[in-house]
Amino acid sequence: MRRIGDESGQASVELVALLPLIALLLLACLQAAAAGHTWWLAASAARAGARAAQVGGDPLVAARRALPGRVREGVQLRANGRRITVRLPVRAVLGGGRLGVAVVEAGAPDS
């Protein structure tokens, strides 16, 4: 016979109540990782462009080639002498919308 105030099953109910919060935290972690990856891609492209400018190559071509094909369409590149700026949109994990822009600038030292 069950007693009044029996707590059997309470943990299951609490877990079900926490599932949306756990899913939201997981989504936030995935979005942070995606934003960090976008910034890393932009920084790599900017460094490649700066290296090309240092040796007399075309920094815009080098920066664009340093990016994977799937992100080349959205990139904005600007070269000013030996400095290059890369602007790369940060995509949303869900829906694919644009959340912001990762902006990275790199330059070759003046000699």
C-alpha positions, 0 to 999 in steps of 0.5 A: 500500500502506498503512503501519502507523500510517497516520492517514487518517480519524483526524479523522473519528473524532475528530469523531464522538467529539466530537459528543455534547459539541458537542450538550451544549454547544449545549443548555446555551447554548439553556437559558441563553438560555431562562432569560435570556428568562424573567428578561427577561419577568419584569422587563418585567412587574414594571416594567409593574406598578410603572408602573401602581401609580405612576399609580393603576392595578391593578399586577397587571392591568398585569403580567399583560398585559405577559406573552405569553399562553403564559406567563401561566398559570404566573406568580405576582404579588404586589403590596405597595403600590407594589411588585410581585413577579413569579415566573415558572417557567424551563422546560427546553428539552428535556422542558418541565419546570420548572428553577427560578423567575425572581423579579423585584421592582420598585417605584415610588419613594415621592413 
